[in-house]
Amino acid sequence: MSGETWGVGDSAKARKARGAFFTPEPITRFMAEWALRSPGDTVLEPSAGDAAFLVEAIARLKSLGVGRPVVDGVEIHPHSAAVGAARAEAAGGEARITVSDFFLVPPSPEYDAVIGNPPYVRYQDWTGQARARSRRAAFNAGVALTGLASSWASFTVQSALFLREGGRLGLVLPAELLSVNYAAPVRKFLFERFSDVELVLFEKQVFEEAEADTLILLASGYGLGPTDHAVIRQVFDADHLRQDVPGVRWTPEDPAGKWVNSVSGSAAADLLRGSVGSGTMTPLAEWGDTTLGMVTGNNRYFAMSPARASELGLSRSDVIPLSPPGSAHLRGLALTPSAMTRLGRDGRSTRLFRPAAKPSRAAEVYVAAGETAGVSEAYKCRVRSPWWRVPLQRPADLLLTYMNADAARIVTNEAGAHHLNSVHGVYLRDEYRTLGRDLLPVASLNSATMLSAELVGRSYGGGILKVEPREADRWLMPSRALIEANADVLRALKTPVLRRLQTGRLRDAVELVDRVLFRSLPHADMATIRAAHLALQSRRTTRGKRG
């Protein structure tokens, strides 16, 4: 939503619930000037808020010679609609704002331009009739959205349906457009319906309040598609939109696929595909299965330090070894027994309360305390019997960090610890187990694997890279043949690599591994892969910084 009046009639909580966030003026002005090109152009703002885009549209039309511009909008919140109409009047124009759910307004293909900032409500909160109407509207346009789709996806499709042939669509959208699986039908829709698609990416996060990365979609030539490419332009922030930054033409292999490599360039993606074809790299799924960790229902109750277990008088049969919640301790090459001991001495939760068939007397007392505290009523506890027995998974061969500030890592689970859902477990195939446990963690610290993680993973607010199990399946690793051919050198490399990791020199560690695995790769190709990885990582981490 483009803007809101902070005052009577609306609250910050209500605005956030419906995905309403203030759009900076440089963005609204830039998009109005891009979309409106002649005095006769008509414009609609589909989620008008207090009409920030419409006010800029009025100013743009007046600069084109229109005496008193008339613009249209739709807004679900009556107070905001009234404020928007008043702002348009003060700007010297008229805003005809329909107070309604946008998905209850029948699309009429009569506008030259549709511009705005659709509400951003995640699927968990986009429920009930509102979500049903939005999915139905998208489906009527030939776009089938899954139940995981956030609000902006259906808004994008519905907005396009108001355009006449040749019309222009300018929207501020979450950067999820580039990477999430549920956006695949939207990506395909844009390439099929428009003759020109341009994306403007920001290095710095624009909407701090929303905690989501954003981009600007500029799609023109509605009904004149399809197109086979997009133009990608990257600027520092909203104040730099007017800079004459050249765009890069980017052609996706599949428009419905992820567009993340639009940032890194197609040359690097081509090199990764070639490495798979040549047998140099292979998806992690070839090595084994990646699974979610255990869900306790209440980590504070079930996960505990050795000191806490001793204090409760629990016996060895009442607890099992646990990789502590989180993944900050998994930044080396292995989780070793000695590391578990150190973590436990530091008060980390290296024990999981999971009594054997017959709990000790101390465990029975702790179970009773949990029932008194209401732990047994948590959903995950309530649906299992007995509630205090967490479903067990055998210790994984490797542990995979899936929430990452720098880069995703895999480490060998030498300690045989169980893991919670704050990390993933990789269970290697029998024929890969010995080699994988020994060398895959060090071999995975290479530029191609690092780049692949950025491409298959998802970038979240705060600069975090998240890799889910299905995405991890596609994460490219050095092939078994490549590792076997360099096994002795990689084994000797463990100590210097670990030393660099322990001192925070990840890039230096990666360079050491690159020299071993890719020594026969042309220097220019290696430079392309490294540059693409750094571009994606830098963009993600820069956007995660505030201020």
LUMLUM-715132 format. One record per residue (C-alpha): x, y, z; residue in three letters. Coordinates in steps of 0.25 Angstrom, whole numbers, plus 2048, in hexadecimal, padded with zeros to 3 digits. Example, Ala and Ser with C-alpha at 12.3 -4.5 7.8 and 13.67 -1.06 7.14 Angstrom:
<recs>
8317EE81Fala;8377FC81Dser;
</recs>
This chain:
<recs>
800800800met;80680D7FCser;804816808gly;7FC818815glu;7F882481Dthr;7FE82282Btrp;7F3827834gly;7E4825837val;7DD81A830gly;7E881082Fasp;7F380A837ser;801805835ala;7FC7F7839lys;7F07F782Fala;7F97FD824arg;8037F1826lys;7F87E7826ala;7F37EB818arg;8017ED813gly;8017FC812ala;80F803812phe;81281180Ephe;819812800thr;82481C800pro;8228287F7glu;82D8267EDpro;8278187EAile;81981E7E7thr;81E8297DFarg;8278207D7phe;81C8167D4met;8128217D0ala;81B8277C6glu;81F8197C0trp;8108157BFala;80A8227BAleu;80F8277ACarg;80482F7A6ser;7F98387AApro;7EE82E7A7gly;7F48237AFasp;7EA81D7BAthr;7EF8177C7val;7EB80E7D2leu;7F180C7E0glu;7EC7FE7E4pro;7EF7FF7F3ser;7EF80E7F5ala;7F1811804gly;7F1820805asp;7F48217F6ala;8038247F6ala;80481E7E8phe;7F78257E3leu;7FD8337E8val;8098317E0glu;80182C7D4ala;7F98397D5ile;8068417D5ala;80C8397C9arg;7FF83C7C1leu;7FF84A7C5lys;80D84B7C0ser;8088457B3leu;7FE8507B1gly;7F284B7B8val;7EA8567BFgly;7E384D7CAarg;7E783F7C9pro;7DD8347CDval;7E38277D2val;7DD81A7D8asp;7E08117E4gly;7DB8067ECval;7DD8067FBglu;7D77FC806ile;7D9806812his;7CE811812pro;7D681B81Ahis;7E381A811ser;7DA81B804ala;7D482880Aala;7E282D80Dval;7E78297FFgly;7DB8317F8ala;7DE83D800ala;7ED83D7FDarg;7EA83B7EEala;7E18477EFglu;7EC84F7F6ala;7F584B7EAala;7EC8517E0gly;7E58457DBgly;7DA83B7DEglu;7DB82D7E3ala;7D08247E1arg;7D38197ECile;7CA80D7EDthr;7C98087FCval;7C97F97FAser;7D17ED7FAasp;7D97ED7EDphe;7D57DF7EAphe;7C67E37EAleu;7C87ED7DFval;7C67E77D2pro;7D27E97C9pro;7D07F37BDser;7DB7F47B3pro;7DA8037B2glu;7E78097B8tyr;7F480D7B1asp;7FB80B7BEala;7FA8047CCval;8048087D6ile;8058057E5gly;80A7FE7F1asn;8017F17F3pro;7FF7ED802pro;8097E3807tyr;8037D9810val;80A7CB811arg;8017BF80Ftyr;8007BB81Egln;7F87C8820asp;7F27C9812trp;7E67C0816thr;7D77BE814gly;7CE7C480Agln;7D97CF806ala;7E37C4802arg;7D87BC7FBala;7D47C87F3arg;7E27CB7EFser;7E57BD7EAarg;7D87BC7E3arg;7DB7C97DBala;7E97C57D8ala;7E47B77D3phe;7DA7BE7CAasn;7E57C57C3ala;7EC7B77C1gly;7F57B87CDval;7F47AD7D7ala;7FA7B17E4leu;7FD7A87F0thr;7F87AA7FEgly;8067AF801leu;8057BB7F9ala;8067C9800ser;7FC7D47FDser;8057DB7F3trp;8057CF7E9ala;7F67D07E6ser;7F67DF7E6phe;8007DF7DBthr;7F87D77D2val;7EB7DE7D5gln;7F17EB7D3ser;7F67E77C5ala;7E77E47C1leu;7E37F37C2phe;7ED7F67B7leu;7E97F97A8arg;7F27F379Dglu;8007F979Egly;7FE7FE7ACgly;8087FF7B7arg;8097F97C5leu;8127FF7CFgly;8127F87DDleu;81B7F87E9val;81C7E97ECleu;8247E17F6pro;8307DB7F1ala;82A7CE7F3glu;8257CF7E5leu;8337CB7E1leu;8357BE7E9ser;8297B87F0val;8227AC7EAasn;8147B17ECtyr;8177BD7E3ala;81B7B47D7ala;80D7B67D0pro;80E7C57D2val;81C7C57CBarg;8167BD7C0lys;80A7C67BFphe;8137D37BEleu;81B7CD7B2phe;80F7C87ABglu;8067D47ACarg;8107E07AAphe;81A7E379Fser;8247EA7A8asp;8277E77B7val;8317EF7BFglu;8357ED7CDleu;83C7F87D6val;8437F27E2leu;8487F97EEphe;8557F67F5glu;8507FD802lys;8437F8808gln;838802805val;82D7FE80Fphe;8337FC81Dglu;8257FC823glu;8217F081Aala;82E7E881Dglu;82D7E380Eala;8367E6802asp;82F7ED7F7thr;8317F07E8leu;8297F87DEile;8227F07D2leu;8217F87C6leu;8197F07BBala;8147F67AEser;80D7F27A2gly;8027EA7A9tyr;7FB7E079Fgly;8077E2795leu;8107D779Bgly;8167CD79Dpro;8247D27A0thr;8307C97A1asp;8387D37AAhis;8387DD7B5ala;8417E97B7val;8477EA7C5ile;84C7F77CBarg;8527F87D9gln;8538057E1val;8578087EFphe;84A80D7F5asp;83D8157F2ala;8458227F1asp;84D81D7E5his;8428187DCleu;8448247D3arg;8538207D1gln;85681C7C3asp;85A80E7C6val;85B8057BApro;8527F87BAgly;8567EA7B7val;84E7E17AEarg;84B7D47B4trp;8457C87AEthr;8407BD7B7pro;8417AE7B4glu;8337AD7B9asp;82A7BA7BCpro;8237B27C7ala;8307AE7CEgly;8377B67D8lys;83D7C47D3trp;8487C57DDval;8527C37D3asn;84D7D07CCser;8567D77D7val;8627CE7D5ser;8617CD7C6gly;85E7C27BCser;86D7BF7B9ala;86F7B97C8ala;8627B17C7ala;8677AB7BAasp;8747A77C0leu;86D7A07CCleu;8647997C2arg;8707957BAgly;8777907C7ser;86B7867C9val;86B7817BBgly;87A77F7BCser;8797777C9gly;8817817D1thr;8757857D9met;86977E7DEthr;85D7817E6pro;85D77E7F5leu;8527747F3ala;85C76C7EBglu;86476A7F8trp;858768801gly;84B76C807asp;84977A80Ethr;83E77A819thr;838783823leu;83D782832gly;83477E83Emet;829786843val;828786852thr;81C78F854gly;82479785Fasn;83379885Dasn;83579F86Barg;82F793872tyr;83578886Aphe;84378D866ala;84C78F872met;85A791876ser;86278587Dpro;86278E88Aala;85378F889arg;851780887ala;85A77E893ser;85278889Bglu;845780898leu;84C77389Cgly;84976D88Eleu;85076088Bser;85875D87Earg;84C755879ser;84376287Aasp;84B76B870val;852769863ile;85D77185Cpro;85777D855leu;85D78884Bser;859794853pro;84E79D84Dpro;8537A6842gly;85F7A4839ser;8697AE83Eala;8727A3843his;87279C835leu;87B7A582Earg;88779C82Dgly;88878E826leu;883785831ala;87B78483Eleu;88577C846thr;883775854pro;88D77F85Aser;88578B854ala;87878585Amet;880785867thr;884793866arg;876798862leu;87079086Egly;87A797878arg;8767A4872asp;8687A2876gly;86379E868arg;857794867ser;85F788862thr;85477E869arg;84677B864leu;83C77686Fphe;838769868arg;83675E873pro;83874F870ala;82C746871ala;82C747880lys;82F755885pro;837757891ser;83075D89Earg;83776A89Bala;83176A88Cala;823767892glu;82577389Bval;82977B88Ftyr;81D776886val;81477A892ala;81A788892ala;818789883gly;809786884glu;807790890thr;80E79B887ala;80579787Bgly;810792872val;80878686Fser;7FD78E869glu;80679485Eala;80178F851tyr;80D78684Dlys;80D78085Bcys;7FD77E85Carg;7FD77684Fval;80776B853arg;80676185Eser;80D762867pro;80E771866trp;81C77186Btrp;822767861arg;82876F856val;827767848pro;835763846leu;83E76383Agln;84B75C839arg;857765839pro;85A76B82Bala;867769824asp;868778821leu;862784827leu;85D78F81Eleu;85B79E822thr;84F7A381Ctyr;84E7B2822met;85B7B881Easn;8617C681Fala;86D7C3816asp;86C7B680Fala;8657A9811ala;86E79E817arg;86E78F819ile;876788824val;87977A828thr;871775834asn;87D76E83Aglu;87776F848ala;86A767843gly;861772849ala;853773846his;84E780840his;842789841leu;83B790836asn;84479C837ser;84D79482Eval;84B789823his;85177B823gly;857775817val;857766817tyr;86176180Dleu;85F755804arg;867749808asp;8717497FDglu;8737587FFtyr;87475880Farg;883756811thr;887760807leu;87C76A80Agly;87E76A819arg;88D76C817asp;88E77680Cleu;88177C807leu;881787812pro;88F78C80Dval;88C78A7FFala;87F7917FFser;88779E803leu;8897A27F5asn;8847AE7ECser;87B7A67E4ala;87379F7EFthr;8737AD7F6met;86C7B37EAleu;8637A77E9ser;85E7AA7F7ala;85B7B87F4glu;8537B47E7leu;84B7A87EDval;8497AF7FBgly;8407BA7FFarg;8447C8804ser;83C7CD810tyr;83C7DA818gly;8497DD81Fgly;8517D7814gly;84F7C9818ile;8507BE80Eleu;8467B2811lys;8487A580Aval;83C79B80Cglu;83E78C80Apro;83778C7FCarg;8417977F8glu;84D7907FEala;84A7847F5asp;84D78D7E9arg;85A7937F0trp;8667907E8leu;8717897EFmet;87E7837E9pro;87C7767E3ser;8807697E9arg;88A7677DDala;8907757DFleu;8927737EEile;8987657EDglu;8A276B7E2ala;8A67757ECasn;8A476E7F9ala;8B276E7FFasp;8B477D7FCval;8A6780802leu;8AA77880Earg;8B7780810ala;8AF78D80Eleu;8A678B81Alys;8AF791824thr;8B279E81Dpro;8A479F818val;89F79E827leu;8A97A882Carg;8A47B2822arg;8957AF826leu;8987B0835gln;89E7BE832thr;8927C382Agly;8997C281Carg;88F7BA814leu;8937C0807arg;8A27BC809asp;89D7AE80Cala;8957AD800val;8A07B27F7glu;8A97A67FDleu;89E79C7F9val;89C7A37EBasp;8AB7A17E8arg;8AA7927EAval;89C78F7E4leu;89C7997D8phe;8AB79A7D4arg;8A87957C6ser;89D79F7C4leu;8A07AB7BCpro;8A37B77C4his;8997C07BEala;88E7B57C1asp;8927B57D0met;8927C47D0ala;8847C47CBthr;87F7BA7D5ile;8867C27E1arg;8817CF7DCala;8727CA7DBala;8737C47E9his;8787D07EFleu;86E7D97E8ala;8627D07EDleu;8687CF7FBgln;86C7DE7FCser;85E7E27F7arg;8577D9801arg;8607DE80Dthr;85F7ED809thr;8507ED808arg;8507E7816gly;8577F381Clys;84E7FE822arg;85080C821gly;
</recs>
